[in-house]
Amino acid sequence: MASIRRTLSPAFHGRSTQNGAAGFSSSPSNKLLHKHFPSSASSTLLNLVYRRGWRRSFFRCLFFFLIGLLFGITPFGQMDADIRPKDFASPDLRPPHFHLQSDDPIVSYVALGVNTQLEQHNEVTDSIEPLKQLIVVTPTYNRGFQVYFLNRLGQVLRLVKPPLVWIVVEEKTVSLETAQILRKTGVMYRHVVSTRNSSDVKDRGVHQRNAALEHIERHKLDGIVFFADDDNVYTLELFESLRTISRFGTWPVAMLEQNKNKAIVEGPVCNASQVIGWHTNEKSKRLRRFHVDMSGFAFSSTILWDPKRWGRPFSNPIRQLDTVKEGFQETTFIEQVVEDESQMEGIPPGCSKVMNWHLHLDTGNVVYPKGWLLEKNLEVTLPIR
């Protein structure tokens, strides 16, 4: 039987070599190494060569990188070393200059118009003066219509140009209901308390106004003082006219009589702004020196705390008197502020316009519910069908 012999290729000779030399064929190069070096020495040399192959590649890459960097930073052209700052300046975008002659009528007209407008603007700026502060004094007390009266007056004051301060005076103590109303009006206010107790309605209003006058004098508030009762009706024009007063101003007031069957006008008769007489229809009041309603005059607050400015011979506090008959509180107070009609100003000029009304709205014994809330529901008069 014929035997088949597989001739081994030269690549697989020497598999029985020792010390890790397996896998190398008996090629001429290997035979050369085996000829000059022993088997163990040649194996160690090959391992060392292959282990150091990555270092050779790394050094080659580093060498070519340095050569490229050197070529990149080396200047090959000629560069101007004289660099001036103006080379980096932005281009001049100004329009070309034209030589204008002053004798040109068009140029003269334009220049004249510009100068005139500038002069007019400066005149308007110089003529603007700050508005005088209005100090509105309102005595109030707890009653059924109080929330209606204060809200109505507060809405009018809210429309008046500032500066304005509203001094609301209560008796004995500050009520939470009144404070809540004042906070919702949006008007700058001061809540003052009159510590003097009084059972008489006449004396109550006098003491409350005196508490406001004392507050103004203590804090030296500068402005125009106006006594505005909460049950009266006022126009916005009245408050704007108050700022024209320098010392003392007065105006006519329309009012209903106590029986509410007749309307009368009480106040000054004026020639322009000069007071030359008085309107009055009540015989009992003809003995008064000045025929003015409590809401029919206003005055500068500096009269209260700066008497030397107005040449007052005495420096006693100016207050309303509770010792006089009803209806004479106004005239006795005004006599402390001015000497006669020559120191008064009638507003508006001619005193021919009524700007507030005294209606004498009496609520009787109607009291307001605590917190303005009804504890019980209203009775049903018309049931739902």
Protein Blocks (a to p, Z undefined) as FASTA:
>chain_A
ZZddddddfklgoklpgehighiacdfklmmmmmmpcfklmmmmmmmmmmmmmmmmmmmm
mmmmmmmmmmmmpcfbdcdfbdcfklmpccdfbdcdddddfklmklmmmmmmmmmmmmmm
mmmmmmpccdddddddddddddfklmmmmmmmmmmmmmpccddddddddehiacfklmmm
mmmnopacdddddfbdcfbfklmmmmmmmmmmmmmmmnopacddddddfkbccdfklmmm
mmmpfkbccdddddddfkopaccdeddddehjacfbdcdfbfklmmpmbdcdfklcccdf
klmmmmklnopabfcdcdddfkbcehilmmmmmmmmpmblmlpccddehilacfbdcehp
aehjaccdehhiafbdcddfbdcZZ
